Amino acid sequence: MNRVIQIIEETRSNKGITKTHVAKKCGHTVTWYNDIIKGRRRLRVDDLFPIADAVGEKPEYFFTKKLSDTLNSEKSA
């Protein structure tokens, strides 16, 4: 599972928010949300904003590293 999706799911679960709530807030079905979680559908940037809103976080919350940190660690390897 993609790390961003994993953080979204952990946050959703920890807050007691249902998949149905997230899907409805995004204007989609639970199947759509499950497909994203299971990797059958890509998480689009356009989808990240309503998902973040549905779980009460800002989109950047789901990214654990800054891009510059990632690039620096790749250069070191």
C-alpha positions in Angstrom: 0.0 0.0 0.0 1.2 3.5 -0.9 2.5 5.3 2.2 0.1 8.3 1.6 -2.9 6.0 1.4 -1.7 4.1 4.5 -1.6 7.4 6.5 -5.0 8.3 5.2 -6.4 5.0 6.3 -4.7 5.1 9.7 -6.1 8.6 10.3 -9.6 7.7 9.1 -9.6 4.6 11.3 -8.1 6.3 14.4 -10.8 9.0 14.2 -13.6 6.5 13.9 -14.6 7.8 10.4 -16.3 5.3 8.1 -15.3 4.6 4.6 -18.9 5.4 3.6 -18.5 8.9 5.1 -15.3 9.5 3.2 -16.8 8.3 -0.1 -20.0 10.3 0.3 -18.0 13.5 1.2 -16.1 13.0 -2.0 -19.2 12.4 -4.1 -18.3 8.8 -4.8 -19.2 5.3 -3.8 -17.5 3.1 -1.1 -16.3 0.9 -4.0 -14.4 3.9 -5.4 -12.7 4.5 -2.0 -12.0 0.8 -1.5 -10.5 0.6 -5.0 -8.1 3.5 -4.0 -7.1 1.7 -0.8 -6.5 -1.6 -2.5 -4.5 -0.1 -5.3 -7.0 -0.9 -8.1 -7.5 2.9 -8.7 -4.9 5.6 -8.4 -5.2 8.3 -5.8 -5.4 11.5 -7.9 -4.4 14.9 -6.5 -7.9 16.1 -7.2 -9.3 13.3 -4.9 -6.8 14.0 -2.1 -8.4 17.4 -1.2 -11.9 16.1 -0.5 -10.5 13.0 1.2 -8.4 15.1 3.5 -11.5 17.3 4.2 -13.6 14.2 5.0 -11.1 13.1 7.7 -10.5 16.6 9.0 -6.9 17.1 7.9 -5.1 19.2 5.4 -3.7 17.3 2.4 -0.1 18.0 3.4 -0.7 16.0 6.6 -0.5 12.8 4.7 3.0 13.4 3.4 5.6 12.3 6.0 8.7 13.8 4.2 9.3 17.0 2.4 10.3 16.6 -1.2 13.7 18.1 -0.5 14.3 15.5 2.2 13.5 12.8 -0.2 15.7 14.2 -2.9 18.7 14.6 -0.5 18.4 11.1 0.8 18.4 9.7 -2.8 21.5 11.7 -3.7 23.3 10.2 -0.6 22.5 6.6 -1.6 
